């Protein structure tokens, strides 16, 4: 039992370190004027748009072309339209999938809102946070809310800035689209195809923040 606990702690620490390395690599590999290689978004929303997320925040991928979960989410992203501020603002629970494990879904939460810097300039910022447990952020207790608020307060000044109407991060390494009532995101290194896709279908914004 003790060995299993130590192994779990080791894996968690390794995951956190990997996230830090990935973040630093993204910052280092995103020169001005470059962007992730994603198809252009359609110019208009398709008719009959409706949310297709079930009660467990699992987007229905049935019938969507693709051999893997990642392929299917990518298809939704490619067919989606740029998300709006109204789509993004708030807290959203969802799932993410990565190219190194294209059929494994992780939990993820997306926080987005307006931020005013020291000069008075208003910007729109986003922050995401993953978890190995798929439904970890579907229900937020007091401890989870406190953790996310503290994290947001700490990173908001330097979090990814989204520009509209393209809904692309200014560093050009992330983009957001809307499809089937969900937010679909693509994340990657500048000049390369995205390596992480995510979908957020459940609004978990605390009532005090709405």
N, C-alpha and C positions, 0 to 999 in steps of 0.2 A: 504493500500500500504506500509506504513511504517513497519507494522508488517511482511509483506511478505519479505521485504528487510532484516529485522533483522534475519528472519528465514533462508534466503539464506546464509547470512554471517555466521550464527551459523553452518550450515551444512558444509560450506566450511572449516571453522576452524576445525571442528570435523574430516573432511576427512584428512586434513593435519596432525593433531595430530595422527590419526590412521596410516598414512604412516610412521611417525617417530617411533611410537611404533613398527610397523612391521619390520622396518629396524633394530632397536635395538635388537628385538627378534631374527632376523636372525643371527646377529653377535654373539649373546650370545649362540645360539643353533647350531653353526657350528664348533664342535671340529675337530681337525686335523684327517684325515683318514676316515671321514664319508662323505656320499654323499646322495643326494636326490635319492629316490627309483624310477628310471626310467629304462625302458627296454633298452637293448643294441641296438645300432644303426646298421642298415644294413651296410655291408662292401663296398657296391658299389652303385652308383647312378642308379636309374631305367632308362631304355631307354625311350626316348620320353618325357623327362622332359620339361615342358613349364609353363610360368607364367599364372595364371588363376585369376588374380586380375582385377576387372573392373575399370572404370575410377574413381570410388569413393573409391578405395582402399579397397574394400570389397571382400575378397577371396571367391570364389564360393565353398560352402560346400555341394552343391547338390550331392546326391549319396554317400556321405561319411558316413560310419556306425556311429551310435551314437544317443542317444535320445535327447541330449542337444547340444548347441553350444560348450560347454566345451568338451564334449565327442568327437565331431567331430574334434576339433583342436588337442586334445590329440591323436587321431588316426593319424592325419597328422604328428605330432611330432614323434610318435612311428615308423612310416614308413619312416621318413626322414633320411638323412645321415648327419654326422657332418658338420657344416658350416665351410667354409675356411675364412682366413683373407680377401680374395677378396670379399667374400659374405658379411662380416660384416662391413668392413671399410666404414666410412661415416655416414650420418644421414638418418634414415629410419622412415617413418611414418607408423603407423599400428593400430591394435586393441588388447586389452587384455580382458580376461574373467577370472573370479574368481569362486572358488568352492562354495562360499556362495550365488552367483547369477549366476548360470551356463548358463543362456540364455541372459545375459545382456553384451553388448560389450561397453567397454570404449575406449577412444582414448589413444594412447601411442606413444612415440617417442623413438628411440634407437640411441644413439651416440656411435661410436666405432672408435678407432684409436690407433696408437702407442704412447707410452709415455716413455721418458727417465728420470730416477730418478737421484738423486743427485750423485749417485755412477757411473753413466754412463750406468747402466743396462737398456736395452730396454725391455719394456713390452707392452702387448696389453690389453687395458682397454675398458670397456663398461659401459654405463650409460643409464638407461631408466627413463622416466618421464611420468606419466599418466595424463589424464584429463577426466572429466566427459563427455565432448562433443566428440563424436566419430571422427569427422573429423577435430578436432581442429588443428592438426599438419600437415594436408594434404597440406595446403598452408601457408607458413611462411612469415609474413610481417617483417619489420625491428625490431619491438618491440619483436616479438617472437624469432627472430634470436639472438638478443642481450641478451635476457634472457637465452637462451640455451648456448650461448658461455660463459657467466659469470658463469653459473652453472657448465659447463664442466671444465673451468679453476679452479674452486674452488674444485671440487671433483676428478679430474683426478688422482692426486697423490695417492688417496686411493680408487679409483673406483674399481669395480670388475675386476680382472685380468683373462683373458682367456688363456688357454693353448691349444695348437694344437699338434696332429691332432684331439683330442677328442672334441675340442670346448666346454670344460667344465670350469667353473670358478674355480679358485684355492681353494676357500672355499667350493667347491662342493655343492653349493646351487642353481646353475643356469647352464643350458646347452642350446646350440644353435644347431639347425639342419636346413637343407635346404630341402624344399619340394615344388613342383609346382612353382618354381621360387621365392619363398618367404622365409624369415627367420622365423623359428618357435622356440619359446623359452619356456622353462619350468622353473618355479621358486618355490622353496619351502624350508622347514626347513630340516636340515640335518637328514638323517635317515627316513624321511617321504615322502609320495607321494607328488608330486607338487600340490600346491593349486592355482597357477596362470599360465595360458598359454597365449601366445601372438603370433600374426603373423604380420610381417612387409613386405609390398609388394611395397611400394612406396619410391623411392629415393628422398629425399628432401635436399640433401647436397647442401649448398650454392655454387654457381659457383666459388667463391673466395677460397673455401676449397678443390676443386677437383684437 
